[in-house]
Amino acid sequence: MAFKIYTKTGDKGSTSLIGGVRVPKSHIRIESYGTIDELNSYMGMVNDLAQNTTISEWLREVQDRLFTVGSVLATNPDKEVKMKLPDVHDTDVTWLEERIDEMNAVLPEMRSFILPGGQLAASTCHVARCVCRRAERLCVGMQEQEEQIPDLIVKYLNRLSDFLFVLARYIGHINGVEDLPWRARI
């Protein structure tokens, strides 16, 4: 018999964290890893739209890290977990910084704020960036509520949103689309 996707255990508005503790589906921990899942889905969309081998390799790496972040956020920190879970490393942040520097080396200097748009993959990347910032805010909120979360996850999400901003510009650049500068109304 095939694995069933539905369990019916969440029909009354609660779900289990890794470790077995049940929490309401409105719990900030559920909101945080649900937002990571949303971000991961947008990353897949950016990948599909960009149709670039190098970008695809980068995004698959990021998607893998996002599953890692999601598993950390979905784990009850007060319970011992029997399975081995992956974790985020400082080298994951460094990897993002290296990709940012690599893209910035070929991008024109920014002289103003830019508007999202000009190319569908780039625009979708900006949406992913906004979702990433929301995930970061939720994780900071978890820390403020004294929910255990590694500082490195907040740092990774912060750097990932920077990566996504530069990636959006880079996608536009390799497709011959110039940045859309914001012109303040005076």
C-alpha positions as CSV (number, residue, x, y, z in Angstrom):
1,M,0.0,0.0,0.0
2,A,1.3,3.5,-0.9
3,F,2.1,6.1,1.8
4,K,-1.0,8.2,2.5
5,I,-0.5,12.0,2.4
6,Y,-3.3,12.6,4.8
7,T,-3.2,11.6,8.5
8,K,-6.4,13.3,9.8
9,T,-4.5,14.2,12.9
10,G,-4.6,17.9,12.1
11,D,-8.3,18.1,11.5
12,K,-8.9,20.0,14.8
13,G,-6.3,22.7,14.2
14,S,-3.1,21.2,15.8
15,T,-0.1,19.5,14.4
16,S,3.0,17.7,15.7
17,L,6.5,19.1,15.7
18,I,9.5,16.7,15.1
19,G,9.8,15.2,18.6
20,G,6.1,14.6,18.9
21,V,4.8,17.6,20.8
22,R,1.5,18.9,19.4
23,V,1.0,22.6,19.0
24,P,-1.7,24.8,17.4
25,K,-1.3,25.3,13.7
26,S,-1.2,29.0,14.5
27,H,2.0,28.6,16.6
28,I,4.8,30.8,15.5
29,R,7.1,27.8,14.9
30,I,4.5,26.4,12.4
31,E,4.2,29.8,10.8
32,S,8.0,30.1,10.4
33,Y,8.6,26.8,8.7
34,G,5.4,27.2,6.6
35,T,6.9,30.5,5.4
36,I,10.2,28.7,4.6
37,D,8.2,26.1,2.6
38,E,6.5,29.0,0.7
39,L,9.9,30.5,0.0
40,N,11.2,27.2,-1.2
41,S,8.3,26.9,-3.6
42,Y,9.1,30.4,-5.0
43,M,12.7,29.3,-5.4
44,G,11.5,26.5,-7.6
45,M,9.4,29.0,-9.6
46,V,12.4,31.3,-10.1
47,N,14.4,28.3,-11.3
48,D,11.8,27.3,-13.8
49,L,11.5,30.8,-15.1
50,A,15.2,31.6,-15.2
51,Q,16.2,28.6,-17.4
52,N,19.9,29.0,-16.7
53,T,22.2,26.1,-15.7
54,T,24.3,28.1,-13.2
55,I,21.4,29.7,-11.6
56,S,19.6,26.4,-11.4
57,E,22.6,24.9,-9.6
58,W,22.6,27.8,-7.1
59,L,18.9,27.6,-6.5
60,R,19.0,23.8,-5.9
61,E,21.7,24.4,-3.3
62,V,19.5,27.1,-1.6
63,Q,16.4,24.8,-1.8
64,D,18.4,22.1,0.0
65,R,19.4,24.5,2.7
66,L,15.8,25.7,3.1
67,F,14.7,22.1,3.8
68,T,17.4,22.0,6.4
69,V,16.2,25.3,7.9
70,G,12.6,24.0,7.8
71,S,13.5,20.8,9.7
72,V,15.3,22.8,12.4
73,L,12.3,25.1,12.8
74,A,9.9,22.1,12.8
75,T,11.8,20.4,15.7
76,N,10.7,20.8,19.3
77,P,13.9,22.0,21.0
78,D,12.8,20.5,24.3
79,K,12.6,16.9,23.0
80,E,15.3,14.5,22.1
81,V,14.9,13.6,18.4
82,K,15.7,10.0,17.5
83,M,16.5,10.8,13.8
84,K,19.6,12.6,12.6
85,L,18.7,16.0,11.3
86,P,20.8,18.2,9.0
87,D,21.9,21.6,10.2
88,V,23.0,24.9,8.8
89,H,26.7,25.8,8.9
90,D,28.7,29.1,8.7
91,T,29.9,27.9,5.3
92,D,26.3,28.1,4.0
93,V,26.4,31.9,4.7
94,T,29.8,32.2,3.2
95,W,28.6,30.4,0.1
96,L,25.8,33.0,-0.3
97,E,28.2,35.8,0.1
98,E,30.5,34.3,-2.6
99,R,27.6,34.1,-5.0
100,I,26.6,37.7,-4.2
101,D,30.2,38.9,-4.9
102,E,30.3,36.8,-8.1
103,M,27.1,38.4,-9.4
104,N,28.0,41.9,-8.3
105,A,31.2,41.7,-10.2
106,V,29.3,41.9,-13.5
107,L,26.4,44.1,-12.5
108,P,26.3,47.8,-13.1
109,E,26.6,49.9,-9.9
110,M,23.3,50.8,-8.3
111,R,22.7,54.5,-8.1
112,S,19.2,54.5,-6.8
113,F,16.5,52.2,-5.3
114,I,15.1,49.9,-7.9
115,L,11.6,48.8,-8.7
116,P,10.9,45.0,-9.0
117,G,10.0,44.2,-12.6
118,G,11.2,44.0,-16.1
119,Q,11.5,40.3,-16.5
120,L,9.3,37.5,-15.0
121,A,12.1,35.5,-13.4
122,A,13.6,38.6,-11.8
123,S,10.2,39.8,-10.6
124,T,9.5,36.4,-9.0
125,C,12.9,36.5,-7.4
126,H,11.9,39.8,-5.8
127,V,8.7,38.1,-4.4
128,A,10.9,35.3,-3.0
129,R,13.1,38.0,-1.4
130,C,10.0,39.4,0.3
131,V,9.0,36.0,1.6
132,C,12.5,35.4,2.8
133,R,12.4,38.7,4.8
134,R,9.0,37.6,6.3
135,A,10.6,34.3,7.3
136,E,13.5,36.2,8.9
137,R,11.1,38.4,10.9
138,L,9.2,35.3,12.1
139,C,12.4,33.7,13.3
140,V,13.4,36.9,15.1
141,G,9.9,36.9,16.6
142,M,10.6,33.3,17.8
143,Q,13.7,34.4,19.5
144,E,11.9,37.3,21.2
145,Q,9.3,34.8,22.4
146,E,12.2,32.7,23.8
147,E,11.6,29.9,21.3
148,Q,14.9,28.2,20.8
149,I,16.3,28.9,17.3
150,P,19.9,29.0,16.2
151,D,21.2,32.5,15.5
152,L,22.8,31.1,12.4
153,I,19.3,30.6,10.9
154,V,18.5,34.3,11.2
155,K,21.9,35.1,9.7
156,Y,21.4,32.7,6.8
157,L,17.9,34.1,6.0
158,N,19.3,37.7,6.2
159,R,22.0,36.8,3.7
160,L,19.6,34.8,1.5
161,S,17.4,37.9,1.1
162,D,20.5,39.8,0.0
163,F,21.4,37.0,-2.4
164,L,17.8,37.1,-3.8
165,F,18.0,40.8,-4.4
166,V,21.2,40.6,-6.3
167,L,20.0,37.5,-8.1
168,A,17.0,39.4,-9.3
169,R,19.2,42.1,-10.7
170,Y,21.6,39.4,-12.2
171,I,18.7,37.6,-14.0
172,G,17.6,40.9,-15.5
173,H,21.2,41.7,-16.5
174,I,21.9,38.4,-18.3
175,N,18.6,38.8,-20.1
176,G,19.4,42.4,-21.2
177,V,16.9,44.1,-18.9
178,E,18.1,47.2,-17.1
179,D,17.2,48.0,-13.5
180,L,14.0,50.1,-13.1
181,P,15.2,53.0,-11.0
182,W,12.7,54.4,-8.5
183,R,12.1,58.1,-9.1
184,A,10.7,59.8,-6.0
185,R,7.8,62.1,-6.7
186,I,8.6,65.6,-5.7
